[in-house]
Amino acid sequence: MNGKACCTPESRVPKPDAAICADIIFARTILGSTEGMQLIAGGEFLMGNDRSYGFPGDGEGPVHRVRLSPFWLDETTVTNEQFNAFVNATGYKTEAERIGWSFVFIGHLARSEIEQIGRLFVQGSEWWCRLDGATWRHPEGRGSNIKNRWKHPVVQVSWTDAQAYCQWAGKRLPTEAEWECAARGGLGPGHRFPWGEELEPNGKHRMNVWQGEFPLHNTQADGYFGTAPARSFSANGFRIYNMTGNVWEWCWDYFSPDYYRHSPEENPLGPLCGDRRVMRGGSYLCHASYCNRYRVDARSSNTPDSSTTNLGFRCARDVAQH
């Protein structure tokens, strides 16, 4: 099973057959505060994966050389507390709030809720369901809230919502290349995870992913069933937290499985056209038996209007040139 639909459900809004070309132009910015960010030196690194554990349909290869300008990156994903400040300042309504529903993992629902919404399961990935009232304030539906999750990643935000937050903060979404460079933590090629090659070095959990049998039983051996606080576990070599596991993260780029075959070496920005945006890092629902995308070189995507209980983002910012 290649796991694409199980990572995050497909778009809820039908798209035209033709690909959408960039209606939002990538813009560099040096306006936002760098508090809570780390300076990534950029430079040259090898991006991608040619090994057998990858998914060819995701376009993880070929491994190719990339050169990046220095950039700043948030140490953590944007939290509920930070997103709440944005909403309070601007009155912004997320796409899930405007549409009235979003995607929720069935394991987070009470049995009574499951019985009421059985017809709204995602076909082929029945652990996902469409739920009325699921928003960033109520990630698992109207009966849930974030009052004890202010330091957790904000979820139920679309790419469009993430872009709006970044613009308010004077920042931007990281490019896919920037994201992978930062996730590698200076270790270079040949490592699956931000800390090295082993999933659990010395038997120690280093990220929030599914343990046990998916989707029936999670042992919660890493301490979490849903999201973990954004500053959980150990930071990588660049002092960045949770670049794999916990929640998927939106990147700037349109997605194409063929992009690595012709992407430019210097500061790649992704394809000019597409109907999906890149997601990186995997989430608390990832498991080796089906998804195996909780790696620094793994890729996935979703439509920019979609949101789920395991999808968030972090911000980047450019370095002022003196």
Phi, psi and omega in degrees: 000127185277344169080005185299309182294332182282342180293302169213143183297160181291173181303146175267343182252123181302142180248150175293161181298322182285144177292150179270129176267158192309114173258348174242119186274136176299128182229125176284150183214143175234023186275321189287156176295147177261010175297133182077014178241161174241141177278121178258124188292343183073224183087203188257138174209165177263124186250143174103184187213128176250004186277167191289343184279354181279178180247109182305325181294342178274348182069043180288341179237174003281160170297133185215156183276135180227140174241128183240144168288157176301150179205160174261146177221140177303138176295330181226167168296157176297131184267168174302321179298316180292319180292326177298321177298320177298313181295318179297326182282331190242341186074017184298140174248125179289165179298322178298321178293320181289321182279325175105000180202165175203182184267136182228142175287130188298332180295346179267001185256151172287154181303321181298323178291319181300317181296329182281337189242018184307327182286353183255014175297153176278119184300129181089344177221070190290358173279357174251142175220155176271126187230125176297140175083002177281120181216180180296328177283335182229073192299328180253024179107180189299333180279359181250165177204178183244020186297334176253017184230032182296330181266002177276161176299140169292137177232184186059037175241134178278173174300320180297319177296316180298319179297320179296318178298313181302316180297319178298321182279359183072030182231197179206169172285145176290149171289162179300320179294318177298318181300311182294320177302313181292321182297325181291340173063024179087002182282340179085191184286166174087010179237138180278330191236164182297344182249352181149212188260333184273140179295315181229078182300130181057029178074013183260132177286132182245356178202167183264098176227177183282132170242141182109212182254116180274138359259017190277325187212122175248117180289344182057036182298335178274358176101358186221145173256318174253222180290153172253159173308146188297338181254033178279163177060186183271145175288161177276190184296341176262009181063040177249138186258142168054049175285344171232149184075183181069278175223147169299154182232128175294141169244169181296319199292143159297153182259137169213132179291347181258000190298321183299340183286342182218015182289147179292154179288326188258120175046058180295143183245004182089174180299157178282338183228159177166170175240007179223154176246152183289140168240147182224152164102343183075185184207183179295350177265356182286141180212147183299336185288342183213326189253309174046037178248016176273057183228158181288340183254004181275153181227153168206186184199164171203167179287147190291352179265355188271153178212151183212176179282359181228031184225121179224212182191166168224165186254155173238166176208147181278164182263129178297134180265124182258000000 
